[in-house]
């Protein structure tokens, strides 16, 4: 999962990672994170569901960790990469 630290290094409990980002599927993993200037976070992930096909996705999280429903990419995007 993803969590955020405060300036003092403590766990920031106000940031709660959105469900379904890099979790909830067999062998799912987050491959890249990129923080935008406005504080939102782009997340590139690779999901490998039990039926065997690999799905690559890019999602965006709001500053509190919730999923940004206004952000959309082709689903699934098997060429998803931030870099």
C-alpha positions as CSV (number, residue, x, y, z in Angstrom):
1,X,0.0,0.0,0.0
2,X,0.8,3.7,0.0
3,X,1.1,5.8,3.1
4,X,2.3,9.4,3.8
5,X,4.6,10.7,6.4
6,X,4.4,14.1,8.1
7,X,7.3,16.5,8.1
8,X,8.4,15.0,11.4
9,X,8.4,11.5,10.0
10,X,5.2,10.3,11.7
11,X,2.5,8.4,9.9
12,X,-0.1,10.8,8.5
13,X,-3.4,9.1,9.4
14,X,-5.4,11.7,7.4
15,X,-4.1,10.1,4.2
16,X,-6.0,6.9,3.4
17,X,-5.1,5.1,0.2
18,X,-8.0,4.4,-2.1
19,X,-9.1,0.8,-2.3
20,X,-8.2,-1.0,-5.5
21,X,-4.8,0.7,-6.1
22,X,-2.2,-2.0,-6.2
23,X,-4.2,-4.3,-4.0
24,X,-7.1,-6.7,-4.1
25,X,-5.8,-8.8,-6.9
26,X,-3.3,-11.7,-7.0
27,X,0.2,-10.4,-7.5
28,X,-0.8,-6.8,-7.9
29,X,1.9,-4.2,-7.4
30,X,2.5,-0.4,-7.7
31,X,5.3,0.3,-10.1
32,X,5.6,4.1,-10.1
33,X,4.5,7.1,-8.1
34,X,4.6,10.7,-9.3
35,X,3.5,13.7,-7.2
36,X,1.9,16.5,-9.2
37,X,2.4,20.2,-8.3
38,X,-1.1,20.3,-6.9
39,X,-0.4,17.5,-4.5
40,X,-2.3,14.8,-6.3
41,X,-0.5,11.5,-7.0
42,X,-0.3,9.5,-10.2
43,X,0.0,5.8,-9.6
44,X,1.1,3.2,-12.2
45,X,0.3,-0.4,-11.3
46,X,0.5,-3.8,-12.7
47,X,-2.3,-6.2,-11.8
48,X,-2.1,-9.9,-12.5
49,X,-5.6,-11.4,-11.7
50,X,-5.9,-15.1,-11.1
51,X,-6.9,-15.7,-14.7
52,X,-3.4,-14.8,-15.8
53,X,-3.5,-11.8,-18.0
54,X,-1.5,-8.7,-16.9
55,X,-3.3,-5.4,-16.7
56,X,-1.3,-2.1,-16.4
57,X,-3.2,0.9,-15.1
58,X,-2.6,4.6,-14.3
59,X,-4.8,6.1,-11.7
60,X,-4.7,9.4,-9.8
61,X,-5.2,9.9,-6.1
62,X,-6.4,13.1,-4.5
63,X,-4.3,14.7,-1.7
64,X,-6.2,12.7,0.9
65,X,-5.6,9.4,-0.8
66,X,-9.0,8.9,-2.4
67,X,-9.3,8.0,-6.0
68,X,-9.7,11.0,-8.4
69,X,-12.9,10.1,-10.3
70,X,-12.3,12.9,-12.7
71,X,-9.1,11.3,-14.1
72,X,-9.6,8.8,-16.8
73,X,-7.3,6.6,-19.0
74,X,-8.1,3.8,-21.3
75,X,-9.0,0.7,-19.2
76,X,-7.2,-1.5,-19.3
77,X,-4.1,0.3,-20.5
78,X,-1.6,-2.5,-21.1
79,X,1.1,0.1,-22.0
80,X,0.6,2.3,-18.9
81,X,3.8,3.9,-17.7
82,X,4.6,7.2,-16.1
83,X,8.2,7.3,-17.4
